[in-house]
Amino acid sequence: MGTSRLFAALCLAIVSITIDASTTATIVHLKNGPIAGKRRGDYFAFEGIPYAKPPLGKLRFAASELNDDRWTEPRNATARGPVCLQWNHLNPGENKLEGTEDCLFLNVYTRSNDPTARLPTIAFIHGGALMFGTGNFYEPDHIMRRHMILVTFNYRLGPLGFLSTEDDVIPGNFGLKDQIISNRLYFAGVTESAKLMHPFTNVYVYYDLYKSKFGVGEALSHRDEPGLLGVAHGDDVLLIFPSVLREEIPFTEEEMLVVDRFVTMYEHFAKGDQPRFGAYELPLQDSTNKLVFLELNYPQSKTVRAEGVSDEPYWGTLDFNDGPYASPAPTHTEL
């Protein structure tokens, strides 16, 4: 998760909001022009907002440019935009190709229609190995139990997002430029990033050990193969953001207690407060030698100080056909 100047430019440019009683639409007046969203229970949804110019023609293999279009009539923002062109591994069947190149859209969800409200904001960057996925996959309902703003969005994937000729012709990383990520420490891995960043900002790390009743993360990571269980994605994201993977499987009472702790933790972090998971504070990174993190579980968690988290044994099981495996010294994680 992260925030960016792009989302600040779009989300904070609200000058007024009106409710159209005849259509039940919520009209938000941006600097570009009005957009029409809709109310869903306790929150407002504005979906399919083009945050950048279509990456076509001269912009196909180039850095994205902020959408500077202007309009006067309310633009429909009640449906999510198309996903970026991808080979979606979650799709059934042999042909998994879907999406379109004109895909740089975002969705904004908020509990308040007051343009002066200073709500904590979370901008969620979806996963998918930079090859597949979409911000549309994740539902806002759990986050919207708190007075926050949530932004989900698409970015270019696969060769359209990351092809590079290693020169100025196609420099690459266009998907990351879509995200407006300027912090290159992102590529150092969780452990090294936390160590390097802590002198300059508050850094909190948690390691999710909680296994939900429907372990989507491990199911997608081949849970029948013991060597892969140590690096299966935790189910935190799939608990925080409901998705089609669980649309027919209700959350248990215990899972909803865990969801509440996760959402509260992110709310505190977004506000600039000390994040807590239930009664447990996330420790502040304080060293360049060892990583300090909250080993998160339910009902109990604990603070751990170590060289890294527990994926190192997994990498030793891989056969790269380049000689015997040699453990690095000191071992560290590259999640």
C-alpha positions in Angstrom: 0.0 0.0 0.0 1.1 3.5 -0.6 0.2 7.0 -1.6 1.3 9.2 -4.5 1.2 12.8 -5.7 -1.0 11.6 -8.5 -3.8 10.6 -6.2 -3.4 13.7 -4.2 -3.9 15.8 -7.4 -7.0 13.9 -8.2 -8.6 13.2 -4.8 -7.9 16.5 -3.2 -9.0 18.6 -6.1 -12.7 18.3 -5.0 -14.2 21.8 -4.9 -17.8 20.9 -4.1 -20.2 17.9 -3.9 -23.9 17.8 -4.6 -26.6 15.1 -4.4 -28.9 14.8 -7.4 -32.1 13.6 -5.8 -33.7 12.8 -9.2 -31.0 10.2 -10.1 -29.6 9.4 -6.6 -26.2 10.3 -8.1 -23.5 12.0 -6.1 -21.9 14.7 -8.2 -18.3 15.6 -7.3 -16.9 18.7 -8.9 -13.2 18.2 -9.7 -10.9 20.7 -11.4 -11.3 18.6 -14.6 -15.1 18.7 -14.4 -18.0 17.1 -12.5 -18.2 13.3 -12.1 -21.2 11.3 -11.0 -20.7 8.5 -8.4 -23.2 6.7 -6.3 -23.9 5.9 -2.7 -23.5 2.3 -1.5 -24.9 2.0 2.0 -22.6 4.0 4.3 -20.1 5.1 1.7 -19.8 6.8 -1.7 -18.2 5.1 -4.7 -16.6 6.9 -7.7 -15.3 4.4 -10.2 -13.6 4.3 -13.6 -11.9 7.7 -13.2 -9.2 8.1 -15.9 -6.2 9.3 -13.9 -3.8 9.4 -17.0 -4.0 9.8 -20.7 -4.6 6.6 -22.6 -1.2 4.9 -23.1 -1.6 4.6 -26.8 0.5 5.8 -29.8 3.5 7.8 -28.7 2.5 7.1 -25.0 2.5 3.3 -25.5 6.1 2.8 -24.2 6.5 6.1 -22.4 5.8 7.5 -18.9 2.2 8.1 -18.2 0.9 11.7 -18.4 -1.7 13.1 -16.0 -5.2 13.4 -17.5 -5.8 17.1 -18.2 -9.0 16.7 -20.1 -11.8 19.2 -19.2 -15.6 18.6 -19.3 -18.7 20.4 -18.2 -21.4 17.7 -18.0 -21.2 15.1 -15.2 -19.0 12.2 -16.2 -20.2 8.7 -15.3 -18.2 7.3 -12.4 -20.5 4.4 -11.4 -18.7 1.6 -13.2 -15.1 0.4 -13.0 -12.9 0.8 -16.0 -11.4 -2.0 -18.1 -8.5 -4.0 -16.8 -5.0 -3.6 -18.3 -4.1 -6.1 -21.1 -2.8 -9.3 -19.4 -2.6 -13.0 -19.3 -4.7 -13.5 -16.2 -3.7 -16.7 -14.4 -6.9 -16.7 -12.3 -9.1 -17.1 -15.4 -10.3 -20.6 -16.1 -9.6 -22.3 -19.4 -6.7 -22.1 -21.8 -7.2 -18.6 -23.2 -6.5 -16.3 -20.2 -6.0 -13.2 -22.3 -8.1 -10.2 -21.2 -8.1 -6.4 -20.9 -7.2 -3.4 -23.1 -4.4 -0.9 -23.4 -6.7 2.0 -22.5 -6.8 1.0 -18.8 -5.4 3.7 -16.6 -8.4 4.1 -14.3 -8.9 4.5 -10.6 -11.7 4.0 -8.1 -12.3 6.2 -5.1 -14.3 5.2 -2.0 -15.1 7.5 0.9 -17.3 7.6 3.9 -17.8 11.4 3.7 -19.2 13.7 1.0 -17.7 16.8 2.8 -15.0 18.2 0.5 -13.4 19.8 3.5 -13.1 16.6 5.5 -9.4 15.6 6.0 -9.9 11.8 6.0 -6.9 9.4 6.2 -6.3 7.9 2.7 -5.1 4.5 1.6 -3.9 4.0 -2.0 -3.8 0.3 -2.6 -1.4 -1.1 -5.2 -2.6 -4.5 -6.4 -0.3 -7.5 -6.7 0.1 -10.1 -9.5 3.8 -10.3 -10.1 3.6 -7.2 -12.3 2.0 -9.5 -14.9 -1.7 -9.7 -14.1 -4.3 -8.3 -11.7 -6.4 -5.1 -11.3 -7.5 -2.7 -8.6 -11.1 -3.7 -9.5 -10.5 -7.1 -7.9 -10.6 -5.7 -4.4 -13.8 -4.6 -2.7 -13.8 -1.6 -0.3 -16.5 -2.8 2.2 -14.2 -3.7 5.1 -12.1 -0.5 4.8 -15.3 1.5 4.6 -16.3 0.5 8.1 -14.0 3.3 9.1 -14.1 7.0 8.1 -11.3 6.7 5.5 -10.8 7.2 1.8 -9.6 4.2 -0.3 -8.1 4.4 -3.8 -7.6 1.4 -6.0 -6.2 1.6 -9.5 -4.9 -0.2 -12.6 -1.4 0.1 -14.0 0.3 -1.3 -17.1 1.4 -4.9 -16.8 3.7 -7.4 -18.6 5.6 -6.2 -21.6 3.4 -3.1 -22.0 4.4 -2.1 -18.5 7.9 -3.4 -18.1 9.5 -4.1 -21.5 12.9 -2.4 -21.7 15.6 -2.1 -24.4 17.9 -0.7 -21.6 18.3 2.6 -23.4 16.2 5.8 -24.1 14.2 4.1 -26.8 12.2 1.9 -24.4 13.6 2.6 -20.9 11.0 0.4 -19.2 9.2 0.4 -15.8 6.2 2.1 -17.2 3.9 0.2 -14.8 5.9 1.6 -11.9 5.7 5.1 -13.4 1.9 4.6 -13.6 2.1 4.1 -9.8 4.2 7.2 -9.4 6.6 5.3 -7.1 9.7 7.4 -6.6 11.3 5.5 -3.7 13.8 3.2 -5.2 14.2 1.4 -1.9 11.1 -0.6 -3.0 13.4 -2.8 -5.0 15.7 -3.6 -2.0 13.3 -6.1 -0.4 11.3 -5.7 2.8 14.2 -6.3 5.2 16.8 -4.1 3.6 14.2 -1.3 2.8 13.1 -1.2 6.5 16.7 -1.0 7.7 17.7 1.8 5.2 14.6 3.9 5.7 14.2 3.9 9.4 16.6 6.9 10.0 14.4 9.1 7.8 10.8 8.0 8.6 8.7 5.7 10.8 9.0 2.2 9.5 6.7 -0.6 10.7 6.8 -4.2 9.6 4.5 -7.1 10.4 4.7 -10.8 9.4 1.3 -12.3 9.0 1.0 -15.8 10.5 -2.8 -15.9 10.8 -4.3 -18.6 8.6 -7.9 -17.9 7.7 -10.5 -20.6 7.5 -10.5 -20.4 3.8 -6.7 -20.1 3.0 -6.8 -18.4 -0.3 -3.1 -17.5 -0.2 -1.9 -21.0 0.4 -4.5 -22.4 -2.0 -3.0 -20.2 -4.8 0.5 -21.2 -3.7 0.0 -25.0 -3.9 -0.6 -25.8 -0.2 -0.1 -29.5 -0.8 3.6 -28.8 -1.5 5.2 -28.4 2.0 8.2 -26.6 0.6 6.0 -23.7 -0.6 4.1 -23.1 2.6 6.8 -20.9 4.1 6.3 -18.4 1.4 2.6 -18.6 0.7 1.1 -15.2 0.8 -0.6 -14.4 4.0 -4.3 -13.9 3.9 -4.2 -10.3 5.3 -5.0 -8.6 2.0 -7.7 -11.1 1.2 -9.2 -10.5 4.6 -9.0 -6.7 4.4 -10.4 -6.6 0.8 -13.3 -9.0 0.0 -13.0 -10.5 -3.5 -14.7 -12.9 -5.9 -12.5 -15.6 -4.5 -14.7 -15.6 -1.4 -18.0 -14.3 -2.7 -19.9 -17.5 -1.8 -18.0 -18.2 1.4 -19.1 -16.0 4.4 -16.5 -14.7 6.8 -16.4 -16.5 10.2 -16.9 -14.6 13.4 -13.2 -15.0 14.2 -12.2 -13.8 10.8 -14.3 -10.6 11.2 -12.5 -10.0 14.6 -9.2 -10.3 12.7 -10.5 -8.0 9.9 -11.5 -5.4 12.5 -7.9 -5.5 13.9 -6.4 -5.1 10.4 -8.6 -2.3 9.4 -8.0 -0.5 12.7 -4.2 -1.0 12.3 -4.3 0.6 8.8 -6.5 3.4 10.0 -4.0 4.3 12.7 -1.1 4.1 10.3 -2.9 6.3 7.7 -3.6 8.9 10.4 0.1 9.0 11.4 -0.6 7.3 14.7 1.1 4.3 16.2 -0.4 1.3 14.4 -1.8 -1.4 16.6 -3.1 -4.9 15.9 -5.5 -5.4 18.8 -3.5 -4.9 22.0 -0.2 -5.2 20.2 1.7 -2.2 19.0 3.7 -2.6 15.8 7.3 -1.9 16.8 9.2 1.0 15.3 12.2 -0.1 13.2 15.2 1.1 15.2 18.3 -0.6 13.8 20.3 -1.2 10.6 21.4 -4.6 11.9 18.3 -6.6 12.6 14.7 -6.3 11.5 12.2 -5.8 14.3 8.6 -6.7 13.4 5.3 -7.9 14.9 4.7 -11.6 14.3 1.0 -11.2 13.9 -1.5 -13.9 14.8 -4.8 -14.4 16.5 -5.5 -14.3 19.4 -1.9 -13.5 20.4 1.0 -11.8 18.6 4.6 -11.1 19.5 7.5 -8.8 18.7 10.5 -10.4 17.0 14.0 -9.1 16.3 15.8 -11.1 13.6 17.8 -11.0 10.4 14.6 -11.3 8.4 11.4 -13.2 8.0 11.1 -16.9 7.4 11.2 -17.4 3.6 15.0 -18.1 3.4 14.7 -21.9 3.7 12.3 -22.0 0.7 14.9 -20.5 -1.6 17.3 -23.3 -0.8 14.9 -25.8 -2.2 15.0 -24.4 -5.7 17.1 -26.0 -8.4 18.4 -23.2 -10.6 20.7 -25.6 -12.5 23.7 -23.4 -11.7 25.6 -25.4 -9.0 24.9 -26.3 -5.4 22.9 -23.8 -3.3 25.0 -21.6 -1.1 23.3 -19.7 1.7 24.2 -16.0 1.6 26.0 -14.5 4.5 24.3 -12.9 6.3 21.0 -14.4 5.1 18.4 -11.9 4.3 15.0 -11.8 2.7 14.0 -10.5 -0.8 10.2 -10.8 -0.6 
